[in-house]
Every structure is written in C-alpha cells, then in structure tokens.
Amino acid sequence: MSRRPAFRRTSRRTLRSAAIVAAVSAPLLTAGATVAASSGSLPLRSGSPGSGLPGSVSSGAPVTAACAVRGLPTLGGRYGNVTAAAANGDIVGIADNTAGVAQPVLWRAGKPERIRTGLAGSVPAGLNAHGDVVGNSPNGEDTIGWVRSGSRVTQLRGTRLRGTRLAALPAAISNSGIVVGALESTEGTPAEGDNTPGSLEDEQAAVWRSPTGPPQLLAPLPGDQGAHAFAVAADGRVGGISEGHRFRPVVWDHAGRPHVLPGLGGGYGIVRAFGPGGVAVGDAVAKDGTDHAVRWSAGGRITDLGLPAGSRTAQASGVLPGGVVVGTAQLPAPGGGVLTRAVRWPAAEQPQLLGRQQGPGQAMVAGAASARTAVGYRTDASGGRHPVMWRCGS
C-alpha cells in the first residue's frame, strides 16, 4: 500500500521556499507595492481596476464545474498517483502492483504500462508527446536522474561545482528531447552522500540538450544564489524559480540568460508549466500573503487568475490546448484545517472546482492531458491516493 506524502524527492531549497511562503505573515510581504505588468509598461497598483492584480479574498461558496471523474487503473494494487501528462493524452505516475509495491507507470489510452528503469523507487517527473519520460530514483541520500526513451534508460550526468558533486534532478522534457531540472548536492554531512561535507548548499537550474550530454548550468537572476527549472516550452525557453532573498519567477531564453517575470508584490513566484502560444503558468504571492494562480503571456504580462471563494492559496500546474488553466487550491475544511481541491480557470477571475467532492477527501491536479482533460489524484477517507482524470465541458 502506498500513501507516500511525496512522490519525488523535493530539494532542500524548494522545501525552504515553500515553508517561507506558508509561514510568512502579511506585514512581512509589503515590499513591491506596485508591479509592472510587462517590460516598459506603467506599474499598476494591487487591486486597482483592470490591473489583474489581487485585492481581497472572495467569500461565499466556490463555483463548481460539471466534470466527469474517471479513475485510472493501477497495476493490480489499490493506490497510485499521477505526476505528469503530455498534450497527446499520455500520463505518467506511480501505481501499486498486486503486492502493494509502487511502480513507475505510463498510461496510454487509459491503460497502465510499467516503466522499467532498472532502478529501485523510480518516480516519473515529466514526459513528452513521443513517450519519452524523465524521472528520479533514490540512491542513499543522493538522487539518480534518468531518461527513458523506448526501452532504453539513460542516467543523466551530474557535474562538480566549486568542489561539490552535484546530482541530476530532472523535472520536464520537451518534444525535441531537451531535459530541464536542477543539479543538487548531497545533504552535506560526512555521514551522507560521498562522505564529504558539501560546500554548495544551493540547487542550480540546469538543462540537458541530450540524455547523454553534460548539463548546462542556468544562472540565477543577479544577486540570487540558486535556481530550479520546472518547465520547458516548445520553443526551447525554460521556466522556473530563482532563489535568493526573494524567490522570483524566471524564464531562461535560448542562450540560457535569465529574465525575471513580474510577481504580485509578495516576494515569491514560480513558473510551473508552459502552454499554447508561449504562455506560462504558476503562482505568485500577493502583498497580503495569499498565493495566487497566475498566467504570464509570451511577452511577460502577468494575469492574476483568482482564488476560489474562501481560498488563500492556489497554484496553476498546466494549460489545456484550448487555453483553460488547471491547478489546485486549498480551501477551508469543515471543522477547521484545509482541503486541497482540483481547480480550473476558463478565464481570469473565474476559478471552478473540478466536480463535487464527497466526504473529507482531497484532490490535486498534476497537469493537462488533452483538450478537456486534467489529471492528478484524489484521496479516500483514510488518505490513500488514487490516480484520476477529470473531463470537463467547454
């Protein structure tokens, strides 16, 4: 039985940034009262008419879209989880076999195929429309990044930087075979990794132009110490986060130069995926501490997609071919706490929950799989995860 709280290793710096966003209070997020919507444009004040920037959290009941929910089959076991999807409908994740052991899986036309990597504990992180899959496997306190193309599995090369050995942590692969992600050191104590205390604690964004080639470091924004790439566009641009005193959304151009994207004034933003027409989606924290799903145009203009009624946190994780954005939001739970729910945004400020959720279960969207389909997981009453797909109307 698999009820793992996370299905791929999350880097120390990424965990640290998430903790900062979750713990910080509104008074500490006062920097940047105005945000330029695009390069060269006049700044627009948060909450001003037409700004596309956040005001207050909306009240009332969240809107629910009419979506059909379909469970994806496992390898004979009870549990599973979707981690990524391609626009052609292929899906990857993990699923339990009949012995209750989680295995990496590729779903094609809804049918699961085990991904054989020859490595224990493999978890897919991304795939492209050709069926090429990238993922990670634990290796003690280290991580092995890999690419599977057809029946061939190639381990991605790491590197050494300032005397520290860095391992590959891939996150996505384009249709042309470009892999993006990060390079990360071991935990840095004599008892871990290669028994050498690490001198480089910050993860470094990287791109692999081919599975067998060396990684190319992607520099963080000036003044920052680290970065992580999470998405690669059809035109070769790379998106992610630059990490320093603030955590800023960034896009690297074809030459590997970083370009900052506008945020919402709260000192945190991240690019999680690209969509049709070069748009990017992710989330950004506003001055009041709320985390909003956002979309950036190909030219860099930011649009606040809005929060479901009662929510203070949402993230966009994919874009359907028609432009509908999908993702996840955290909503107040009856009796206290929060529940994670699957959401779509057919337009800015129009968040819709994906179908009605029965009981205390939660749901999370991993990505967009086809014209009207989002994929992810739902939980049962005891917290076990089940891979699902949501198919919604127009």
N, C-alpha and C positions, 0 to 999 in steps of 0.2 A: 504494500500500500504506500502511495507517495503523497505526502502532504507537505512537501518542502516549501518553506516560506519564500524561497527564491530559486529560480531555475537556471541561473547562470551567475557566476561569480561577479559581484559588483565591487568595483575598485574602492580603495580607501578614500580617495579624494571625492569620488561621486557620492559615497555614503555621507561624507562630511558635509558636502554642499547641500544634500537633501536634509540633513539634520539642521543645518543653519536656517534653511527656508522654513522648516516646520516649527522651529523653536523661537525664531525672531519675532519681536513684537512690533506693532505698527510704529511707535515712536522711533524705532531704530531704522525704519525704512523711509526716511524723509528726504534722502538725497535724490536729486534729479526731479524737481517739481514739474519740469516740462520735458517733453520728449519729442525730438524731431521725428516726424513720420517717415521721412525719406531724406536722402542726402540733398542738401541745398534747399529744403523746404523750411517754412517758418515753423517754430515749435508750437504745439497745441497743448493747452493745459488739460490735465487729467480731469475727465468728467465734463469737458466743455462740449457743446453741441457740435456734432459732426466730427469729433476728434477720433472716435473709435477707441478711446481710452477709458479705463474703468471709473465708475463712480461708486455707488454703494451696492451691497449685496441685495439681490431682489428677494422678496418674500412671497409667500403663497405656495401653492402646490406646483412641483415641476411638471412640465409638459411631457407626455409620453407618446412616442411614435408607434404606429402599428407595424410591428416587426415580427416575423416568424423566427423562432429559435429552434435550431436543429443541433442535436448532439453529434459530435464526431466519434466514430468508433475507435476503440483502443486496440491493443494487441492481445486482447483477451482478459485484461485486468479491469479494475474498476475506475482508476483515476488517470488523469492526463492534463496537459496544458498546452495551449498554442503560444508560440513565441514570436512568429513572424509569418508573413504571407507575401506572395507576389501577385501582380496585377492580372496574371492569367488564371488565377484561382488556386494555384498550388499553395500549400500550407505546411509549415514545419512546427515541431514542438517535441514534447515527450509524451509517452503513453506507457502505462503498465502492461507487462505481459501476464500470462496466466499465473506466474509465480509471484506477481506483485512487484516486480522489479521494473523501474522506469527505464525506457529505452528511447533513443532519438528516433523520430518518426517524420516521414514525408507523406502528407495526404494528397493524393491526386484523384480528382473526381470524387472526393469524399472517402476514398479507400486508403487505409494506412499501409505504408511500406516501411519496414525497419531500415534505418540508416546505419550501415555497418562501418565504423571508423577504426576498429581495432584498438580503441582506447576506452578505458572504463569511465563511466559517469559523463559521457558526452552529452552536451546540450546545444542544439542548433540556436544560432543567434540571428541569421538572416538567410535569404535566398533570392535568386533572380528568376526570370521567366524561362530560363533554359534548364532549371532544376539544379543548378549549382548551389551548394549550401555551405555556409561558414558557421563555425561554432567553436566551443571551448570544452576542454576536458581538464579536470583537476590533476595535478601532479605534485602531491605533497602540498606545500604552501604555495606552490607555483601554479601556473596555468599553461596548457598547451593549446594554441590556436591552430585550427585546421580548416582546410577547404576540401569539399568533396565534389568532384566533377565526374559524372558517370559512376563507375565503380572505383575510381582512383581517389585516394585520400592523400593530401599533401599537408605536412605540418608547416605552418608559416614560420618564417625566420624572425628571430628577435635580433637584438643588437646589444652593444655595450656603449654606455654614455657616461662620461666622467667617472670611469672605473666601476660602474654599476651594470650588472647584467639585467637587461630588460626583456620580458617575455611578451609574446603577441597576444592581444585580446581583441579579435575581430568582432565587428558589430553588424556589418552590412556588405553586400556585394552587388555591383551593378550588372546590367545585362552584357556589358562588354568585359566583365571579369575583373573590374577594379574592386579591391577589398579595402575597407576603411575600418578604423577602430582606434586602438591605443596600444602603447607599449608601457608595461608596468613592471616595477621592480618587485622582488620578494619583500616580505614584511620587514626585513632589515635587522633581524637579531641573529646572533651567532648560532642559535638552535634551529634556524629556519633556512629554507632555500638551499643555497650553496655554502652555508655556514660562514658567510661573510657579511658583516653588518653593512647595510645599504647606505650609500651617501646621497642617493637621489630618491626622494620620497614622492615626488610629483609625477603623475602619469603624463605621458606625452602622446598627443594625437599622431596618427601615422596612416599612411596609405601604402598598399602593396599593388604595384602595377601588374603583377602576375603572381600566381601562387608560389612559384619557385624563386621569385626575385627578392631582393633585400627590401626592407621597409624604408620608406621616405618619411622623415620626421616632418610634421606640420607645425610650424611655430605658433605659439600662443600669441594673443594680442600683446602689444608693447606694454611692459610693466607686469605682465602675468607670469606665473611660474609653470603652469601646466595646461593641458587641454585634452579633450576626448572627442573623437569623431563618432557620430552615431548614424549618419545617413550619407548616401551618395546619389546625386541626381543623374538623369540620363545624359546630361551634357558634361559630366565629369566634375561638377562642383561638389564640394564636401561640406556637410553641416555638422555642428556640434556645439561644444561649450568651451570657453576659455576661462581658466581658473586662476584667480588671484585674490586680491582684497574683495573684489566682486566676482560674480560668476556670470559671464556675458555670452549671449548667443552670437555665434560666429559662422561665417561661410568662408571657406578657402577657395580661391579661384584655381584655374587650371595650372598655374605656375606654383601653387602652394602658398600663396600670400593670403594672410587672414584679413577679413573685413568684418568689422563689428556690425551687428544688426541692432536697430533700436529696441529698447525694452519698454516697460511700463512704469519705470521710476523706482522699483523696489530693489535693485541691485542683484537680481537673478533672472536669467533667461537661458533657454536651451532649444536648439533645433533637434527634433526627433525624427523627422521624415520629410521627404520631398514628394511633390505631386505633379499633376499635369501642368504644363505651361511654366515650369520652373518655380512654382510656389513652394514655400517651406512652411512647416507647422511644428508646433511645440508648445511651450508655455513660458510665461513670464510673471514675475511677482510685481504687484502694484504697490503704491506707497502705503496703503493701509494693511499690507501683509497678506492679502488674498492672492492666490496663484491662479492665473487665468490661462485658458487655452487661447493660443494666438495663431495667426497666419501672417506670413510675410510674402508680399508679391515678389516677382522675379527682380524687380527694381529695388526691393528693400523696404517697402512701405509696410508698416505693421497694422494689423486689424485685430482688435480685441473681439474674440468670438462669443464672449459672455459666459456666465455661470448659470447652471440650473438653479431654480428658486431654492434658497436655503443653503446653497453650497458656498464654500470659501476656497475650494481647491479643485482645479481641473487641468487635464493635460491632453493635448491633441497628439495622436500617435500614428495617424495615417490619413490619406486622401483618396477617396474613391475616384475612378476615372472621370465621372461627371462633375467633380469638384466638391462633393459633400465631404466634410471633415468628420472623422470619427476619433473617439478617445474615451477618456474615463474621468469621472468626477466623484468626489467624496461628499456624501450627503448625511445630514443628521439622522441618527438611528433612534427609533422609539425607545425611550428609557435611558438615553444617553449614548455617547460614542458616535462613531461614524460608520457608514456603509459605503463601499466602493461600487459604483454603478457604471454601466456602459452607456455612452452618450454619442449622439451625432449632432452636427451643426449643418443643416442645409443652407444656412446663411448666417451672417454675423448677428449676434444677439438673439439667436433662435435655437438654443440648446434643447434637445429632445432625448429623453431616456429611451433606450432600445428595448421596448416591450415592458410588460409589467413583471416585477419581481415578486415572487411569492415567498413569504417567510423571511428569515434573517439572512438568507444567502447573499453573496456578493457577486459582482461581475466586473471583468476588466477586459478592455479591448487591446489586442496586441498589434493590429494593423488592418489594412484594407485588402480584400482578396479579389474582388471583381466589381462590376458596375454598381451593384446594390448590396454587396455583402461585406460585413465586417466580421472579424474572427477574434477569439480570445478564450476566456474560460468563465464558468460560473461555479460557485461553490454550493455544496449541500449544507444541511443544518449543522453538521459536525465539522465543517471547514474543508472537506475534501474537494479538490479541483476537478472539473470535468470540461474537456475541450468542446467548444461550441462555435457555431456560426449564426450570425443574425442577418436575415434578408428582409430589407425594408422596402416600402413603396418609393415613389419618386421623391 
